[in-house]
Amino acid sequence: MEDNEKGPQQHAESVPEVGEDAMTSLGPSFPAPAMTEEERQELQEELVKVEEEIQTLSNVLAAKEKLLADIKRKLGITPLNELKQNITKTWQDVTTSTAYRRTSETLSQAGLKATAAFTNVGSAISRKFEDVR
């Protein structure tokens, strides 16, 4: 396992892998520790093997994503339907939250008080008009 940990640091001259270049994320190159030609060859072979595995996994993932899209299409699940479901779920989560319930109750009470106040003002104005007549 130690060889795997040293491997990527030693091969700054190797061909970058598909996707993000792991070497650029390490920063400046570190000097390669002393090793035999045999060790270097083994690490080079392991590097090639790991890069091939990464490419294989990438291909498998792409195939699975395509299969997923085909299954969703056959089931009639469109991106718009998924968006609607996500919005519905999010709205349900919001409306069941404690903060939403408290706010809703407070606004409801404020609305009742405002309605009562407007009713009282309306009644007072009506009496004034009656008094004026």
N, C-alpha and C positions, 0 to 999 in steps of 0.2 A: 504494500500500500504506500510505502514511503516513496517509491519510484514514481507513482502516479502523482503525488503531491509536488515533486520536483519537476516533472516532465514539462508542463506548459511554460515554466519560467525559463527553461533552457533552450527553447526553440523559437526565438524571436524571428529567425529567418524562414520559418515554415510558412506555407500558404495559409492565409486566413480562412477560417471556417465559414460556412454559409451562415448568414445572420450577423449578429454582433461579434466583433473580433475580440476574443477573450484577452488577447495580449494588450490591447489598448486600454482595457479596464484595469490592468495591473500597474500602469504608469511606466516610468522609465525602466529600461532593460536592466536586469541584474546579471552580473558576470556568472557564467556557468561554472559550477564547481568542477573540480578535476574528476574525470571519469575515464574509464577505458572505452575503447572503440566499440567493444561488444555491448557495454551498458548503453552507450549512445545509440547503437543500432536497435537495441531492444526498445528503448524509449521512443525512437522514431517510428518503429512498427506499431507500438501501442498508440501513439498519437494518430497514425493513419487509421487504425482500427476504431478508435473513439470517434474520430471525425465521420467515418462511414456509418457508425451506429447513430450518430446525431442526425445524419442525412436520412437514414432509414426511418427513424422516429418522426422526423419532420414529414416524410412522405406518408407514413401511417396516419399521422394526425390530419393531414390534408384529406386523405381518403375518408376518415371518420367524419370530418366536418361535412364533406360532400354527402355522405350517407345520411347524416343528421338532417341536412337540408332537404334531401329527397323524401325522407320519412315525414318530415313536417309538411311538405308540400302535399303528399298523399293524404295526410290527415286533415288537410285544409287549414293548417296553422300558418297564417301569414305573419309577416313582421308587424302589420297593423294590428292583428288580433293579439299578438304577444304584447304589443305596446298597451293596448286597451286593458289586458289582464294585469299588466304591471301597474298601470295607473289605478285600476280598481283596487288592487291589493294595497297599494300605497295609501290611497284614500281611506280604505278600511282601517289600516294601521293608524293613520292620523286621527280618525274619528273615535277610535277606541282608546286613544292615549289619555292619560290623566290631565295633562295640560289642556288638551282640546275640550274635554268635558268641563273642566273648571271655567275655562274661558266662555264656553257656550252657556253655561248656567249664569255666569255673571252678566253676559250680554242679554240673556233672556230676562233677567231681573231688571236690568237697566231699561229694557224695552217696555216692560210692564209699568215701571215707574214713569217713564216718559209718556206713555199712553194715558196714564192717570193724570199727569200734569196737564197734558193738552186737553183732556176732557174737562178738567177744572177751569182752565183758561177759557175754553169754548163756552162753558156754562156761565162764567162771569161776564163774558162779552154779550151773550144772549140776554142776561138780566139787565145789563146796561142799556141795550137797545130797547128793551121793554120799558125801562124807566124813562127813557127819552121820549117814547111815544106818549 
